[in-house]
Amino acid sequence: MTRVKLEETTIDELVQRFAEIGVAQDQALLYERRAEFRQLFRQMNDIDSELRRRGNDARAALLPLYRHPNMQVRLKAAVKTLAVAPDLARQVIGAVYGSGCLPQSLDAGMTLRNLESGVFKPD
C-alpha cells in the first residue's frame, strides 16, 4: 500500500491490514525470510504512522488485536499502542514474554527491558 492509499483507507481496514502483516511477519520469521520480514516491517510502520497521524482514537483501534490468535500480531499491536494504553499493553507484552514462545518472547523481553531502562519511550 502506498502512502496515498493509506490516507484513503478506513481505520478498520488499516487494523485488518496490520493484523495480516503481523501474521505474514510470523511466517517470515518462522522460515527465516529476512528480506520479506524487512518489507513487512516497513509496511507495518507505514500503517502505524497513518494511525498516529489520525490521532489516539485511531491508534486505540489496534487494542482489539490484543486478543488476536497470532502472538506476533498481539505483540506488535501492544508495542504500537504503549502510549495510548500503557498498562494494558505492558500486560500483553509481559504475557508474550512469559509464554516462552520464540522469537516473540525474546522480542517482548527486550521491549520490557528497554522500557524499564528508558532506552525505549513510547510516543
N, C-alpha and C positions, 0 to 999 in steps of 0.2 A: 504494500500500500504506500502510495506516495503521500507527501505532506498535504497536498491539496485534497486528496481523497479522505484523509483522516479528518480534516476540518469539516467535511461534508457528512461524516459518519455519525450515527446516533451514539449516545453513551452506551446503550445496551449492546450495540454492535461492537463497540470498542472493547467492552468487557468480554464478550464472546470471543473476539479475536485474541485478546490477551490470554484467555484460557487455552485456546487452540495452540497458540505459540508455546505456552508452558508445557503442554503435552508433547509437542514436537521437540522442545528442548530436552525433555526427559529421554526421549528416544535417541536424540543425537548424543546425549551424554552416555547412554547405555551402550551404544555402538561406536563410541569414540569418534564421531564425525565432527571434528573440531571446526572446520570451515562452516559447516551448516549451523553449528551452535552459535558461532560468532554472528552470522547473518540473522538468526532468530533473536539473539541478544539485542542487536540493533533495532529490530522491528519492535520488540517489547519496549525498549526505551523510547521509541517514537510514540507508541501508544501512551506510555506514561507521561511523556511531555505534553501530548494533546490533552490528556485528562487534567494535568496540572494547569494548563492554560485555561481550562474551563472552570477551575475552582475546586474547593474542598468537597463540595457535594458530588461533583463528578468523580473525584478520586475515591470517595467513600463508596461509589458504586462497585468497587472491587471487593468490598467486605464479604459479600456472599460467597466469594471464591475461597474463603477460609474453610468452607465445608466441601470443597471440590474433592472428588475421589483421588485425584492425582497429587502426590506430595509436592512435586515441583511447582505446580500451579498454586497450591496453598502457600508454599514458602515465598514465592515471588510476589504474590498478592499481599502477604503480610509485610514484606520488606518495603514494597512500594507505598504502603499505607501507614507506615510507622508515625508519620507526622499528624495524621488525621485520627488515628485510633491507637495510640501508643501502647496502652496496657493490653488490649486485646491482641494487637499484632505481636507483641512480645510473647504472649501466651502461645500463640500459634507457632512462632519461631522456636520457642522452648520445647513444644511438643514434637516438632520435627527433629530437633536436636536429640531429644530423649528417645526417639524411635530407633536410633542407630542405623537407619537405612541410608546406605551410601548411594550417591555422593551428597545427597541433600542434607544429611545430618552434619556433615563436615562444614558445608556452606552455612548452615544455621548456627553452628557453634562459633564459626569465625565472625558471623554477623553479631551475635551476642557479645562476644569478646570485644569487638571493635566499638560497639555501643557503650559498653561499660568503661572502656579506656578513653572514650571520647574521640577516637580516630574517625568514627562514623557518626555524623549528626544528621538525623532525618530533617528534611525540609519540605 
